[in-house]
Amino acid sequence: MLHRYRIAMVRGERAPLSGTVEVDETLVGGVEHSGKRGRGTDKAIVVIAVEIKEPKGFGRVRMRHIPDASGEALVPFVCNAVKPGSVVQTDGWGGYNQLQQNSYLHAYPVNTG
């Protein structure tokens, strides 16, 4: 799987992702069994954008470390990584609320869990 990620991430300066793109953020860090959980932890936040291929599969990938999961960090990443006019699928997190004002079609995946 790691090999597939490396191939998908080759030359990040290439053309922006397009079509249907799923974007989500995740926490990266060691296993810790105490303290805060979720978006409020001290772990690093990485946002990931993946081109979705139909009927199944994925295309190119973009990833970036961001300081927090706010709209001020998430929307500029999308604007840099995804071509305007693309369909951007996200979860219900409020940080993505400004996507439509930035020329993206904001959608929610049918199956989020």
Secondary structure, DSSP 4 states (H G I P E B T S, - for coil): -HHHHHHHTS-TTSSPB-SEEEEEEEEES----SS--GGGSSSEEEEEEEEEPSSS-EEEEEEEEES-SSHHHHHHHHHHHB-TT-EEE--S-GGGTTSGGGT-EEE--S---
